[in-house]
Amino acid sequence: MKLPLGLGVDLTPLTPKEIKTFEKLSKLTSAACASCPSKGFIKDEHTEFRCCDKMFCDLVEDKLTAANKTYPKPNVGGIPYMSETGCVVKPHDRPQCTGYVCIDHLKNDEFNKEYSFLCNRLAIARVRRHNTLQD
């Protein structure tokens, strides 16, 4: 059964353009996260990724399991997929994490413009991909 967009685990293969867009979005949000002065979930020296939490890894793991994919689990800061340099899971395999950014960054017009552009590009591609499958 197909779930409506945004619900469930989407295992529909991504296009190379979508994967590249996820990579661009990850670079944008990771840079914002690395410079964020707000307090997040991680309480140790790995402050660049303070908003990461094990619960997000659990959601990612559900998708990875359904897709029969595996990644190493360095477990830095108690976050399963976190390494010393960031998440080891490819951006397109962790869309909820790749697209996450705290509200403070969305107040920055320059950031928000690029962020919105990339998110909209992914949303349109997903709708097109699903519409193609239903034809």
Number of C-alpha atoms within 10 A of each C-alpha: 3 9 9 9 12 9 8 11 16 17 11 11 9 14 12 9 12 18 17 14 19 24 15 17 25 22 14 18 20 21 12 18 22 14 13 19 12 11 11 16 13 19 11 10 9 16 20 19 24 20 18 23 19 17 11 17 21 14 14 20 21 14 18 18 10 12 14 9 10 10 12 11 15 15 14 17 22 14 20 21 24 23 17 11 10 15 23 16 21 14 21 19 18 21 14 14 22 22 18 15 18 14 8 11 17 14 10 10 10 10 15 13 11 14 21 13 14 18 15 12 15 18 15 11 16 19 12 12 15 16 10 9 9 7 5
